[in-house]
C-alpha cells in the first residue's frame, strides 16, 4: 500500500493536505481555488511517483498517476488561459516545467 495514504482523502493524509492548502490559498476560506487544487495534486503525484519507484508493477497506481497528471494538466491550462501571471508564479513555486 502507499505509505501514509488514506483512502478517505485519496492520496494525502489530512495534516499534509491542510498544510498545502494553507500555503497556497488566496484568502482565509480558500480550499478549492485552482492553485490550491494544483498544489494538492502535485503532492499526490510526487507521493505516487515515489511509490511506483519501489512497486513498479502496481498498475492500479500507475493508472491513478496518469489520471492525476491529466487533471493537473487541465487545471494548469485553465490557469494559464485565465491568469497567466498566477500560472507562472505557481509553476515556479512548485518547481514544474512549462
N, CA and C atoms as an extended XYZ file, in Angstrom:
294
Properties=species:S:1:pos:R:3:atomname:S:1:resname:S:1:resid:I:1 pbc="F F F"
N         0.844       -1.187        0.000 N   UNK     1
C         0.000        0.000        0.000 CA  UNK     1
C         0.887        1.247        0.000 C   UNK     1
N         0.342        2.355       -0.339 N   UNK     2
C         1.082        3.606       -0.344 CA  UNK     2
C         1.331        4.052        1.087 C   UNK     2
N         2.546        4.454        1.406 N   UNK     3
C         2.987        4.821        2.744 CA  UNK     3
C         1.937        5.415        3.660 C   UNK     3
N         1.736        6.710        3.617 N   UNK     4
C         0.784        7.358        4.502 CA  UNK     4
C        -0.448        7.805        3.727 C   UNK     4
N        -0.959        6.910        2.918 N   UNK     5
C        -2.123        7.209        2.097 CA  UNK     5
C        -3.378        6.860        2.871 C   UNK     5
N        -4.332        7.738        2.807 N   UNK     6
C        -5.617        7.479        3.432 CA  UNK     6
C        -6.651        7.355        2.326 C   UNK     6
N        -7.424        6.298        2.351 N   UNK     7
C        -8.449        6.125        1.325 CA  UNK     7
C        -9.494        7.227        1.399 C   UNK     7
N        -9.702        7.766        2.596 N   UNK     8
C       -10.687        8.829        2.770 CA  UNK     8
C       -10.285       10.074        1.973 C   UNK     8
N        -9.013       10.461        2.049 N   UNK     9
C        -8.535       11.654        1.358 CA  UNK     9
C        -8.069       11.362       -0.058 C   UNK     9
N        -7.967       10.116       -0.425 N   UNK    10
C        -7.484        9.767       -1.743 CA  UNK    10
C        -6.022        9.406       -1.710 C   UNK    10
N        -5.140       10.382       -1.502 N   UNK    11
C        -3.716       10.078       -1.513 CA  UNK    11
C        -2.910       10.860       -0.494 C   UNK    11
N        -3.510       11.793        0.223 N   UNK    12
C        -2.776       12.577        1.212 CA  UNK    12
C        -3.422       12.443        2.581 C   UNK    12
N        -2.592       12.457        3.628 N   UNK    13
C        -3.175       12.486        4.958 CA  UNK    13
C        -3.672       13.903        5.253 C   UNK    13
N        -4.528       14.015        6.226 N   UNK    14
C        -5.243       15.259        6.489 CA  UNK    14
C        -4.301       16.421        6.821 C   UNK    14
N        -3.314       16.171        7.663 N   UNK    15
C        -2.409       17.243        8.084 CA  UNK    15
C        -1.586       17.781        6.918 C   UNK    15
N        -1.101       16.879        6.080 N   UNK    16
C        -0.294       17.303        4.934 CA  UNK    16
C        -1.135       18.129        3.959 C   UNK    16
N        -2.371       17.689        3.728 N   UNK    17
C        -3.257       18.414        2.821 CA  UNK    17
C        -3.581       19.799        3.376 C   UNK    17
N        -3.845       19.893        4.679 N   UNK    18
C        -4.134       21.190        5.286 CA  UNK    18
C        -2.934       22.125        5.187 C   UNK    18
N        -1.735       21.580        5.336 N   UNK    19
C        -0.531       22.390        5.204 CA  UNK    19
C        -0.372       22.952        3.803 C   UNK    19
N        -0.660       22.139        2.814 N   UNK    20
C        -0.566       22.590        1.423 CA  UNK    20
C        -1.619       23.654        1.141 C   UNK    20
N        -2.838       23.419        1.618 N   UNK    21
C        -3.925       24.380        1.402 CA  UNK    21
C        -3.572       25.710        2.049 C   UNK    21
N        -3.058       25.689        3.279 N   UNK    22
C        -2.732       26.944        3.960 CA  UNK    22
C        -1.585       27.682        3.269 C   UNK    22
N        -0.701       26.949        2.623 N   UNK    23
C         0.426       27.575        1.933 CA  UNK    23
C         0.008       28.232        0.614 C   UNK    23
N        -0.962       27.662       -0.091 N   UNK    24
C        -1.298       28.136       -1.436 CA  UNK    24
C        -2.630       28.875       -1.533 C   UNK    24
N        -3.363       28.981       -0.444 N   UNK    25
C        -4.683       29.619       -0.528 CA  UNK    25
C        -4.562       31.120       -0.771 C   UNK    25
N        -5.622       31.659       -1.365 N   UNK    26
C        -5.648       33.078       -1.697 CA  UNK    26
C        -6.239       33.916       -0.571 C   UNK    26
N        -7.131       33.328        0.222 N   UNK    27
C        -7.736       34.007        1.363 CA  UNK    27
C        -8.051       32.973        2.433 C   UNK    27
N        -8.573       33.403        3.549 N   UNK    28
C        -8.774       32.543        4.724 CA  UNK    28
C        -9.593       31.291        4.444 C   UNK    28
N       -10.680       31.409        3.695 N   UNK    29
C       -11.579       30.278        3.470 CA  UNK    29
C       -11.342       29.565        2.141 C   UNK    29
N       -10.238       29.840        1.495 N   UNK    30
C        -9.955       29.256        0.186 CA  UNK    30
C        -9.451       27.826        0.342 C   UNK    30
N       -10.240       26.873       -0.139 N   UNK    31
C        -9.807       25.477       -0.111 CA  UNK    31
C        -9.895       24.829       -1.483 C   UNK    31
N       -10.480       25.507       -2.456 N   UNK    32
C       -10.693       24.865       -3.741 CA  UNK    32
C       -10.313       25.689       -4.945 C   UNK    32
N        -9.537       26.756       -4.756 N   UNK    33
C        -9.126       27.536       -5.920 CA  UNK    33
C        -8.207       26.692       -6.795 C   UNK    33
N        -8.018       27.126       -8.008 N   UNK    34
C        -7.224       26.362       -8.964 CA  UNK    34
C        -5.811       26.125       -8.450 C   UNK    34
N        -5.201       27.153       -7.880 N   UNK    35
C        -3.817       26.989       -7.409 CA  UNK    35
C        -3.723       26.010       -6.253 C   UNK    35
N        -4.730       25.971       -5.382 N   UNK    36
C        -4.738       25.004       -4.280 CA  UNK    36
C        -4.906       23.594       -4.830 C   UNK    36
N        -5.813       23.427       -5.782 N   UNK    37
C        -6.033       22.111       -6.374 CA  UNK    37
C        -4.767       21.595       -7.056 C   UNK    37
N        -4.081       22.462       -7.783 N   UNK    38
C        -2.852       22.060       -8.475 CA  UNK    38
C        -1.775       21.672       -7.458 C   UNK    38
N        -1.662       22.425       -6.376 N   UNK    39
C        -0.653       22.117       -5.359 CA  UNK    39
C        -0.933       20.775       -4.691 C   UNK    39
N        -2.190       20.505       -4.371 N   UNK    40
C        -2.555       19.235       -3.741 CA  UNK    40
C        -2.314       18.083       -4.712 C   UNK    40
N        -2.705       18.264       -5.965 N   UNK    41
C        -2.463       17.220       -6.964 CA  UNK    41
C        -0.968       16.964       -7.151 C   UNK    41
N        -0.171       18.021       -7.137 N   UNK    42
C         1.271       17.864       -7.326 CA  UNK    42
C         1.885       17.046       -6.195 C   UNK    42
N         1.449       17.282       -4.978 N   UNK    43
C         1.964       16.499       -3.853 CA  UNK    43
C         1.546       15.039       -3.979 C   UNK    43
N         0.315       14.801       -4.399 N   UNK    44
C        -0.138       13.430       -4.608 CA  UNK    44
C         0.630       12.737       -5.714 C   UNK    44
N         0.909       13.471       -6.782 N   UNK    45
C         1.692       12.923       -7.894 CA  UNK    45
C         3.091       12.550       -7.413 C   UNK    45
N         3.684       13.403       -6.590 N   UNK    46
C         5.016       13.102       -6.055 CA  UNK    46
C         4.997       11.853       -5.187 C   UNK    46
N         3.969       11.718       -4.355 N   UNK    47
C         3.879       10.544       -3.482 CA  UNK    47
C         3.696        9.262       -4.285 C   UNK    47
N         2.805        9.298       -5.268 N   UNK    48
C         2.567        8.095       -6.067 CA  UNK    48
C         3.796        7.760       -6.913 C   UNK    48
N         4.508        8.776       -7.390 N   UNK    49
C         5.734        8.530       -8.155 CA  UNK    49
C         6.777        7.821       -7.296 C   UNK    49
N         6.922        8.256       -6.053 N   UNK    50
C         7.852        7.592       -5.140 CA  UNK    50
C         7.426        6.151       -4.885 C   UNK    50
N         6.136        5.940       -4.730 N   UNK    51
C         5.608        4.596       -4.517 CA  UNK    51
C         5.919        3.701       -5.715 C   UNK    51
N         5.774        4.245       -6.916 N   UNK    52
C         5.995        3.449       -8.123 CA  UNK    52
C         7.471        3.141       -8.368 C   UNK    52
N         8.375        3.926       -7.783 N   UNK    53
C         9.798        3.603       -7.895 CA  UNK    53
C        10.104        2.295       -7.174 C   UNK    53
N         9.372        2.038       -6.102 N   UNK    54
C         9.571        0.817       -5.316 CA  UNK    54
C         8.711       -0.321       -5.854 C   UNK    54
N         7.473       -0.005       -6.230 N   UNK    55
C         6.499       -1.006       -6.667 CA  UNK    55
C         6.167       -0.796       -8.139 C   UNK    55
N         7.082       -1.171       -8.999 N   UNK    56
C         6.932       -0.862      -10.423 CA  UNK    56
C         5.800       -1.627      -11.096 C   UNK    56
N         5.334       -2.707      -10.507 N   UNK    57
C         4.264       -3.494      -11.120 CA  UNK    57
C         2.889       -3.157      -10.565 C   UNK    57
N         2.774       -2.063       -9.848 N   UNK    58
C         1.489       -1.640       -9.302 CA  UNK    58
C         0.757       -0.850      -10.392 C   UNK    58
N         0.064       -1.565      -11.248 N   UNK    59
C        -0.571       -0.943      -12.411 CA  UNK    59
C        -1.761       -0.080      -12.028 C   UNK    59
N        -2.409       -0.414      -10.944 N   UNK    60
C        -3.532        0.392      -10.475 CA  UNK    60
C        -3.039        1.798      -10.095 C   UNK    60
N        -1.913        1.868       -9.421 N   UNK    61
C        -1.340        3.162       -9.056 CA  UNK    61
C        -0.800        3.897      -10.276 C   UNK    61
N        -0.298        3.154      -11.268 N   UNK    62
C         0.162        3.806      -12.498 CA  UNK    62
C        -0.991        4.515      -13.190 C   UNK    62
N        -2.133        3.848      -13.242 N   UNK    63
C        -3.312        4.455      -13.859 CA  UNK    63
C        -3.768        5.671      -13.063 C   UNK    63
N        -3.763        5.551      -11.743 N   UNK    64
C        -4.148        6.682      -10.893 CA  UNK    64
C        -3.200        7.861      -11.110 C   UNK    64
N        -1.914        7.573      -11.261 N   UNK    65
C        -0.933        8.628      -11.503 CA  UNK    65
C        -1.225        9.355      -12.812 C   UNK    65
N        -1.515        8.602      -13.863 N   UNK    66
C        -1.819        9.225      -15.155 CA  UNK    66
C        -3.073       10.081      -15.083 C   UNK    66
N        -4.065        9.632      -14.325 N   UNK    67
C        -5.289       10.422      -14.175 CA  UNK    67
C        -5.018       11.718      -13.418 C   UNK    67
N        -4.189       11.653      -12.372 N   UNK    68
C        -3.844       12.854      -11.610 CA  UNK    68
C        -3.046       13.833      -12.461 C   UNK    68
N        -2.121       13.317      -13.254 N   UNK    69
C        -1.328       14.183      -14.128 CA  UNK    69
C        -2.226       14.870      -15.150 C   UNK    69
N        -3.185       14.140      -15.701 N   UNK    70
C        -4.119       14.729      -16.656 CA  UNK    70
C        -4.980       15.808      -16.030 C   UNK    70
N        -5.434       15.563      -14.806 N   UNK    71
C        -6.256       16.561      -14.117 CA  UNK    71
C        -5.440       17.816      -13.826 C   UNK    71
N        -4.193       17.627      -13.375 N   UNK    72
C        -3.335       18.780      -13.098 CA  UNK    72
C        -3.039       19.548      -14.380 C   UNK    72
N        -2.823       18.831      -15.477 N   UNK    73
C        -2.538       19.474      -16.762 CA  UNK    73
C        -3.708       20.344      -17.212 C   UNK    73
N        -4.929       19.828      -17.059 N   UNK    74
C        -6.116       20.611      -17.433 CA  UNK    74
C        -6.271       21.845      -16.550 C   UNK    74
N        -6.040       21.698      -15.251 N   UNK    75
C        -6.147       22.842      -14.347 CA  UNK    75
C        -5.081       23.890      -14.657 C   UNK    75
N        -3.874       23.448      -14.971 N   UNK    76
C        -2.814       24.401      -15.319 CA  UNK    76
C        -3.117       25.117      -16.634 C   UNK    76
N        -3.696       24.415      -17.591 N   UNK    77
C        -4.072       25.055      -18.857 CA  UNK    77
C        -5.137       26.116      -18.613 C   UNK    77
N        -6.096       25.805      -17.740 N   UNK    78
C        -7.138       26.776      -17.395 CA  UNK    78
C        -6.517       27.999      -16.718 C   UNK    78
N        -5.616       27.759      -15.780 N   UNK    79
C        -4.980       28.861      -15.063 CA  UNK    79
C        -4.143       29.712      -16.016 C   UNK    79
N        -3.453       29.096      -16.954 N   UNK    80
C        -2.655       29.831      -17.931 CA  UNK    80
C        -3.544       30.684      -18.833 C   UNK    80
N        -4.714       30.162      -19.163 N   UNK    81
C        -5.655       30.894      -20.007 CA  UNK    81
C        -6.261       32.082      -19.275 C   UNK    81
N        -6.614       31.902      -18.008 N   UNK    82
C        -7.351       32.934      -17.280 CA  UNK    82
C        -6.448       33.896      -16.520 C   UNK    82
N        -5.364       33.392      -15.919 N   UNK    83
C        -4.462       34.229      -15.123 CA  UNK    83
C        -3.007       33.821      -15.385 C   UNK    83
N        -2.432       34.288      -16.488 N   UNK    84
C        -1.072       33.860      -16.847 CA  UNK    84
C        -0.016       34.186      -15.786 C   UNK    84
N        -0.111       35.345      -15.136 N   UNK    85
C         0.864       35.699      -14.100 CA  UNK    85
C         0.819       34.706      -12.947 C   UNK    85
N        -0.387       34.357      -12.538 N   UNK    86
C        -0.582       33.383      -11.458 CA  UNK    86
C        -0.025       32.015      -11.865 C   UNK    86
N        -0.238       31.652      -13.117 N   UNK    87
C         0.259       30.380      -13.651 CA  UNK    87
C         1.778       30.301      -13.530 C   UNK    87
N         2.475       31.338      -14.000 N   UNK    88
C         3.934       31.317      -13.977 CA  UNK    88
C         4.475       31.341      -12.551 C   UNK    88
N         3.812       32.067      -11.667 N   UNK    89
C         4.265       32.089      -10.279 CA  UNK    89
C         4.052       30.729       -9.615 C   UNK    89
N         2.943       30.064       -9.936 N   UNK    90
C         2.642       28.762       -9.333 CA  UNK    90
C         3.607       27.684       -9.817 C   UNK    90
N         3.875       27.630      -11.120 N   UNK    91
C         4.782       26.578      -11.597 CA  UNK    91
C         6.205       26.816      -11.091 C   UNK    91
N         6.571       28.082      -10.889 N   UNK    92
C         7.889       28.360      -10.315 CA  UNK    92
C         7.939       27.898       -8.858 C   UNK    92
N         6.876       28.153       -8.127 N   UNK    93
C         6.825       27.773       -6.709 CA  UNK    93
C         6.810       26.258       -6.534 C   UNK    93
N         6.120       25.555       -7.432 N   UNK    94
C         6.027       24.098       -7.342 CA  UNK    94
C         7.203       23.392       -8.015 C   UNK    94
N         7.971       24.130       -8.801 N   UNK    95
C         9.103       23.523       -9.497 CA  UNK    95
C         8.682       22.677      -10.678 C   UNK    95
N         7.614       23.078      -11.362 N   UNK    96
C         7.119       22.339      -12.523 CA  UNK    96
C         7.672       22.948      -13.800 C   UNK    96
N         7.693       22.141      -14.851 N   UNK    97
C         8.079       22.653      -16.162 CA  UNK    97
C         6.860       23.271      -16.822 C   UNK    97
N         7.100       24.149      -17.794 N   UNK    98
C         6.008       24.802      -18.512 CA  UNK    98
C         5.320       23.854      -19.440 C   UNK    98
